[in-house]
Amino acid sequence: MPNYYVNKNVQRNGDHEVHTPGCPFFPNPENLVFLGSYSSCHGGVRAARKYYRQVNGCFYCSRVCHTQ
């Protein structure tokens, strides 16, 4: 199961993005909160909502959970 992380830095639209290692847009370690290992990005997004209200999956590494 992949590990999921949420970016502490907010995007221009207010989202905190959920990423997996190996993503071309994986944030610097000091900007990450480890969320845990999940079978899909849905678990990572749920876990990220414990930290931030507005969360989205990364378009590149968590596309199934990415919304417009």
N, C-alpha and C positions, 0 to 999 in steps of 0.2 A: 504494500500500500504506500502511495506517495505521501511525503510530508507536505504540509500546507503552512503558509505564512501569510500574514497580512502586513501591508505596508503602513507604517505609522504616518507617513506623509500623505496628505490628502491630494487628490487630483483636482484639476480646475473645476470639475462638475460636482465636487463634494464627496466623491467616492473614495473609500480606502480599498485598494485592490488586493485580492487573494492570489498568491503565486505558489508555484512549485519550483524546486531547484532545477536549474538547467534552462529556465526561461530566459530569453534574450533581454528581458526587462526586469530581471530579478534585482530587487533593491539591495543597497549596501547593508551589511549585517546590522549596523547600528540603527537602521530604519525598519527593522523587522520585529514582529511578534510571532513566535512559534505557536501554531494552533494545534498541531498533532498530526497523526497519520490517519487518513480516511480512504475509503474505497473509491470515493468520487469527490469532485469539488464541492458538491452540495454540503457535505459534512464540514468542509473547511469554511464555507460561507456562513453556515450556521454558527460555527465556533467564533468567527470573526465578529458576528453581531453581539457577542458578549462584551466586546471592546468598543465597537463603533456602530452607530445607528445606520449609517449609509455605507453599504458594502457591495462590492461587485467582483465577479470573477475576472481575471485578466483575459483579454481578448486572445492572447497568444498561448497561454499555458493552461487556462481554465475556461476555455471558450464555451463549453456547455452551460456554464454559470454566468456568462457575460450577458448583460442586458444593455440596451441602448441608452 
